[in-house]
C-alpha cells in the first residue's frame, strides 16, 4: 500500500504551503524548506528563530529547489531552501534562494564537530582499549572512516560531474571495506567493479579506473567529498566488532545519536548559520530573535 508521504506530490505540498501562509498565524513567518523529515527536527532543536517555519516535501534536494521557486513565483518572497551541498561547492554550482551546507552534507557538518569522541566512549568496551592510547585510537578511527568515505566519494564525484548515472544505493560495503578489530581497509578495485556490475550501459573498467586515479590526485577538502551517511554506515559495521557495548547498534541509531549530539553552539560556528542570519537581517524589525 502506498504511504501518505509517497502519495502526496510536490505540487500538493506546494499548494498546502500557499494556503498555510495565507493564514494569520503563518503570514508573517519565513519558510525554510528542508530535504527531509529528520532535518525538520534537527533545525527546530537549533532554535535559530521563532518566526521561522520549517517544512519539507520529503522528496529530496531537487524537490526543495523546485518548491522554493514555485512558492516564490506564487508571491511569497520569504521562502528559502536548505540543501546538502553534495559536490556543488567543488563543481562551483549554486541555486537561487538556496543555502548549502558547509561540507558535503549536514551529517558531515555534525560529525566534524567531535562526535566520534562521544560515540567512542559511549559504545566501546573500556577493556578493549585499556592498554592503548585512547586519544590516538579515536583519531585513527575517525581518520580511517573518513578515508574510506573519501575513496567511495571519489567515484560519486566522478558520477556527479560526468553524469554517468551510477547507482550507489544499498551497496554492500562489506564487499570492499574490511574490518579487523579497530582497523579498516578498502579495496578500490572491488568497489569500482561492484558499482559497474549494477550499471546497465557499456562502460570500460580501465577508463573509469583511470578517471578515479585522476580525481584522487585533485586537491580538495575531503569533507566536500565524504558522504555523512557513508560515514555512519561504515561506523555501524565497525561497531559489530567484539569491542562494542551495544550488539544492536545500527546506522539509524548512530544517526539519531548524531542529531542529539549536535548543538546550537556547534551550528553557530558554521557558514550556514551566518547565511541564514543574513537572510533574517533582511527582515529586521519584523521578526523577534529567540532568547
N, C-alpha and C positions, 0 to 999 in steps of 0.2 A: 504494500500500500504506500502511495506517495505521501510524504510528510507535508505538514502545512508549510514548512520552510521551503521545501522543494517546489510546491505548487504555487507559491507566491512569486510572481515575476518581478523583475526590476521595475517595470512600468507601474505595477500595482504599488510597490513600495514608494516610488516617487510620488504617486498620487496621494498616498496616505500622508506623506510628509507635507505636501502642499496644503492639505486640509488641516493637519495638525498645527501648522504655523500661521493659520488664519485665526486660530483660537486666541483668546485673551491671554491665557497662561504662557503661550509659546511665541507670540508675535514679536516680542522684543528680544528673543534669545538668539544666540549664534548656534547654528547647526554644524557639528563636526561629524562627517561621515567616515566610518571606520570599516575595515575589511571584514571583521567577524565579530561574533557574539562575545568571545573571551576578551577582545580588545575593549569592548564597552565597559566591562567590569574593571579592567585594569585602569582605564582613564578616569573612571568615576572615583576610584580609590586615590588617585593622584590629586584630586580636589584642586584642579587648576583654577576653576572659576565657576561660581554658582549660576551664572547666566549662560553657560554652555550646555546644550543638549547633545548627547552622544547617541548615535543610532547607526544602523548598518543594514544594507540589503542582504548581507551574509552571502555574497556571491563573488567575493574576491576583489582584486585590485582594479581590473578593467571596469567592473561594475561601479566601484567607488568613483572613478574618474568620469564615467558617463553620467552617473547620477548627479554629481556636483554640477556638471554642465547643464543638465536638463532642469534642475531646480533653479539655477541662476537664470536660465532662459525664461522660466516661469515668473520671474520678477523678484525672487528672494536673493539679495546680494550678500546676506550674512551666512553663506554656506561655503564650507571648506572641507577638504578631504585630508585624511592622514593615511599614508600608504607605506608599506615596506619599499625601500629603495631598490631591493634586488640588485641588479647590475647597472641601474640607471646612473649612479654617480660616476662609475668607471666609464660608461658609454656616453656621458655628458647629455643625458636626457632629463627633461623636466616637463611638468604639466601645470597648466594654469590653475591657480587656486588649490593646489595640492602640496601639502607638506610631506616631505620624505624623511624616513628615519636616517639617523646619522650614519649608521652602518647598513649592512645588507638587510636586516630586518629588526623588528622590535625585540625579538628574543636575543639576538647578538648584543644589542644595547644593554639588555638586562644581565646577560652572562658576563659581560666585560666589566661589571661593577663589583667583582669579588664574590660572585655567587658560589663558585666551586669550593671555596674555603668553608663556607657554612654547610654546604651539601656534604662535604667530606666528613666533617666531624659529626654530623647527624646520622650518616648512613654507613660509616666504616667502623668495623670492629677494631677497637684500640689495640687488641692483641696482634693484629696483622701488621702494625707499623711501630710497635714499641721499641724496636732496635734500629729504626730508620729515622732520618731527619724529616719530620713531618712537613715542614715548610717547603723543603726541596721536593718532596713527593707530591704535594699539592700542585706546585708549579709545573712539575713534569707531567702530571695527569692532564692539567689544563692545556699545556702546550701540545701534547701528543694528540689530544682530541681535536684541537684547532688545526693541527697539521693534517689530520685525516679529512676534516671538513673542507680544508683548502684543496686537497687533492680531488675530492668529489666536486668541489665548486669550480675548479678549472674547466672541467668538461661542461658544466652547466653554463659557465660564462661563454664558452665557445658556442654552445647551443643558442644562447640569448643573442649573441652578436651575428651569427650566421643563419639563424632561424632554421635549423635542421629539423626541429620537431621531435627530438629525442624524448623518450618517456622515462622519467626517474621515479615515478610513483611506486611505492611499495617495493622498492629494490631490496633484495635480501642482502643486507650489508655484511652479514657473517660469511658470505661467499668470498669477499675480497678484503674484509677487515678481520684481523686475527688477534685474539686476546690470550695473554699468558700472565696470570696474576695481574699486576698493575700495568704491565707492558702492552702496547698496542702496535700492530704493524699493518701496513697497507700494501695491497698488490695492484698496481696500476693496470697491468695487462689484463688481469681477470676482470677488473672493474670496467674497463673500456669494452671488453668482449661481452660482458653481461648486458651493458646498455645497448650495444649494437645488435645483440640477439633479438631484442624487442623491436628493433627498427624495421619498418615494413618496406623501406626503399633500399635500393642498391647503394652501398657505401663502402669505400675502400678502408680497411682497418689501418693500413700503413699511413694513409693520408690523415686520418683522424689522430693517430698516434703522433705524427709529425706536428700537427696543429697543437696538440696537447703540450708537447715539449716546448713549442714556441711560446705559448701563452704562459707556461710555467716559469719562463725566464723573465716575464714582464715585471716591472717594479710597481706593485700596488699594495695598499694596506690589506692584509689578509682578512680584516674584519668586513671589508666590502665584498669579499669573495665567499666567505664562510656563511652557510645557512644555519640559523639557530636550531631549526628542527632536526637537521643532521646532527648537530652537537648533542641535543638531548637524546636522540636515538642511539648514538654511539655510547653515550654515558649510561643509558639504560642497559645496554648489552654488557658493558664493562662490569656493571654492578650486579650481574648474575653470578659473579665470581664468589669464591668461598669467603672473602673478606667482608661481604655485605652484612649489614644489620637487618636488612629487610629483603627477604627472598621474593616478595611480591612487588618489588619496585618495577615500575614500567615508565614508558615515555610520558604518558598522560600525567602520572603522579609527579614526575620531575618538573613538568611544565607548570603544574599547579603550584609547586614549591617555588618555582622561579618567579611567578607573578606575585606570590605572597612576600617574597624577599625584597622585590623592587619597591623603593620608596619614593616619596615626593622629593626627598633630599638628593637622591640619585638623579631623578629626572631634571631637577633644576640646574644641573651642570651640563646639560646637553644643548646642542644647536637646535634640536626640535623644540625644546621648551622656549628658547629665545624667539623662534619663528612664530610660535603660537602667541607668545606675549606681544610680539609686534602686531599681529592681527588684532589682538584685544585693544591695543593702543588706538587703533582706528576708530574705536567706539568709546573712547574715554569720555566719562561723564554720563554715558548711558548705562554703563554696567558697574556692578559693585564687586570688588575682589573679595574672595573668601578670606576670613581672618582679618 
